[in-house]
Amino acid sequence: MTKLVKKKKKKNYYFTQDHEDAIVEYAQIEDVKRRTELYIDFIEPVFEELINNIIYTFKFQDLPNVDSLKNECKIWVTTILDKFDPEKGSAAFAFFTVVIKNWFIAQVKTRKKKLQTETSYEDIQELLEHQLIVENEYETSREHREYITFLKQEIDSWDKGCRKNVLGHNDIKVIHALQDLFDRADSIEIFNKKAIYLHIRELTGLNTKQITRSIKKLHPRYEKFKKGWISGEFES
């Protein structure tokens, strides 16, 4: 009879006890300087390794813009670092493995179902593409410069509308983020719809649903502006 040999469980060599201890300490302290040291020296490098390992283990590498998603996932996981509670009996490695895996599963489901957030990416891109994607033929175009000028003025009028309580507090945050992107368009490089979305999230501090809700409310205003531009309502 052939003797069955039990397979040895593959050891994890990159997530050591030092990394485990660093995450536990980070979650238990509030000192910003010490947290920064722990994050730079231990936590960020091991999160990058863990994310890469999960992507290839569970075959998430076929997701579009996977490099952008890696960075987005790392930022998101960082925001919940202090939520880890070792008293609940779970090791940091096991806890964040599950968290990261579920985050990527959610990305897969989002793309399969073509949720409304996909449309919001399109809306944001349409608002900004003329300004953020620089092409020589547009740089010298008077029509393009006028379009941007009037669009900036239009967005400023949305801001005034928000101040009159036509829209809400979160909406004004999104509008300010759009204004900031326009103002700094020459000094930033954003060529990806989801990178633009992530940039707005960082500027506003809002979550995905909140930004999506505001973009949905602002989009009819942009459509009205665009129709007016096409019909020649705006004059320099």
RAFENWO-V851608 format. One record per backbone hydrogen bond with DSSP energy under -1.0 kcal/mol. CO is the residue of the C=O (numbers start at 1). NH is the residue of the N-H. Records with the same first field share a line. If there is no record, write none. Layout:
CO = NH  NH
This chain:
16 = 20
17 = 21
18 = 22
19 = 23
20 = 24
21 = 25
22 = 26
23 = 27
25 = 29
31 = 35
32 = 36
33 = 37
34 = 38
35 = 39
36 = 40
37 = 41
38 = 42  43
39 = 44
42 = 46
43 = 47
44 = 48
45 = 49
46 = 50
47 = 51
48 = 52
49 = 53
50 = 54
51 = 55
52 = 56
53 = 57
54 = 58
55 = 60
60 = 63
65 = 69
66 = 70
67 = 71
68 = 72
69 = 73
70 = 74
71 = 75
72 = 76
73 = 77
74 = 78
75 = 79
78 = 81
80 = 83
81 = 84
85 = 88
86 = 89
91 = 95
92 = 96
93 = 97
94 = 98
95 = 99
96 = 100
97 = 101
98 = 102
99 = 103
100 = 104
101 = 105
102 = 106
103 = 107
104 = 108
105 = 109
106 = 110
107 = 111
108 = 112
109 = 113
110 = 115
115 = 118
116 = 120
117 = 121
118 = 122
119 = 123
120 = 124
121 = 125
122 = 126
123 = 127
124 = 128
125 = 129
128 = 131  132
129 = 133
135 = 138  139
136 = 140
138 = 141
141 = 145
142 = 146
143 = 147
144 = 148
145 = 149
146 = 150
147 = 151
148 = 152
149 = 153
150 = 154
151 = 155
152 = 156
153 = 157
154 = 158
155 = 159
156 = 160
157 = 161
158 = 162
159 = 163
160 = 164
161 = 166
162 = 165
168 = 172
169 = 173
170 = 174
171 = 175
172 = 176
173 = 177
174 = 178
175 = 179
176 = 180
177 = 181
178 = 182
179 = 183
180 = 184
182 = 185
184 = 187
192 = 196
193 = 197
194 = 198
195 = 199
196 = 200
197 = 201
198 = 202
199 = 203
200 = 204
201 = 205
207 = 211
208 = 212
209 = 213
210 = 214
211 = 215
212 = 216
213 = 217
214 = 218
215 = 219
218 = 222
219 = 223
220 = 224
221 = 225
222 = 226
223 = 227
224 = 228
225 = 229
226 = 230
227 = 231
228 = 233
229 = 232
